[in-house]
Amino acid sequence: MQTVPGSVLQNDSQTGSKKRHASPDAIKKRQLSVLKKEATLTADQESKVTPIISKYVDDVVALKNDSSLVGAAKREKRKTLHSQYVNDINGVLTPDQQKSWAAANAARLERLRAARAGAKPSPTAGENE
């Protein structure tokens, strides 16, 4: 079995399947790479967004490991962290870059939703048989 450098294979006790978890450093590199591609960052902008990405990833990892928050409270905190992250990144980007990044995020979200919808059985499947 091959593993991706910086990732950890972990058994999911509920399903018995294996999930791949990337290390925080790998996540930071990926976030920066995607942002560079989607918003065509300058070197100056890259140096400004790197600590923003690093703080966001560290905060999300800390939240994930925080056992004092569960369920809705944890989701709400993550939404707050994400909103702050987007605001901080947009503060570095030009208006055109903000539009490009927002469009790329919307397209990625649509692809994820479509894939998720395709993976689940349709509630109407089999009714017309």
N, C-alpha and C positions, 0 to 999 in steps of 0.2 A: 504494500500500500504506500502511495506517495503522500507526503504531507507538504503543505506550503510552509516555507520558512517563516517563523514568527507566529505560527498558528498552533493551536492545541486541539487535539482530538479528544472529545469528552463523551462518555456514554450518557444518554438521556434515560434516566431511570424509568420514566413513564412509558416510553415507546420502545425502548431497547435499541433505538437508532443512535448513530453517532453524529454529533454536531461539531462543526469546526468553528473554533473561536479564535479570532485574530488577536495578536498582542496589541496593547495600546500604541506601541511605536509603529506597528504595521498599519493600524487604523489612521494614525496621524499622517503617515506618508501617503496613504491612499487618498485621504481627504484633500491634502495639498495638491496631489497630482490631478485629481478630478477638477478642483477649483482652477488650477492653472490652465487646464484644457478648456473648461467651459467659459471662463471669464477672460482668458488670455492676459494673465497678470504680468505686470512689469516686475523687474527685480526688486524695486523699492516696495511695491505692493506685496510681493512674496515675503519679504522680510517683516512686513507689518502683520500679515495674516497668520504667519507661522505660530507666534505665541497665542493668538486667538484660538486656533485649531487645537493647540496643545492643551490649553486650559479647558476647552469644551470637552475634549476626549477624557481628560483626567477627571473632570466633574461627573461625566456620565458613568465612568467606571466606578467612581466612589459611590454614586447613587445606586448603581447596580448591586454593589456590595453592602449597602446600608440596609440592615435588617430592621431598623426602627420604622421604616416606611414600607407600606404594602399597598397593593392594588391601586385604587384611584389616586391616593396621595402621591404615590411614586410616579404614576403617569402624569399627574399635574406638574410635579417638580421637573420631570423630563421635558414637558412642553415649555415650561418657563426657561429652562436651560437652552432649549433649541431656539426659542424666540430671541433670547439675548445673543446667541451665537449668530443668527441671521442678521440681527441689527448691527452687531459689531463688524461682521464681514462687509455688509452693505456700506458701512461708514468708510471703508477703505476703497471700495469700488467706485468707478465712474457710473453715471446714470446708464450709459450703454452697456457696461459690464453687468450692472445690476439686472438689466432686462435679459441679457444672455443667460446669466446664472439662474434667474427665476424660471425662464423658459426651459432650461435643461432640467431643473429640479421638477418642474411640472411634468415633463415628458417621462422622467425616471419614475415618478410616482404613478403615472398612468400605466407604465409598463408593469410595475409591481402589482398594481391592482388587477390588471388584466391577467397576469400570471396566477395570482392568488384566486381569482374567480375561475380560471380554467382548471385549477387543481382541485377545487371543491365540486362535488356533484351538484348539478343544477336542481333546485327544489321541484321543478316541473318535469324532470327527466322521468320517462316511463309512464307518464300520465296518459299519453295519446296512443298507447299500444293496445 
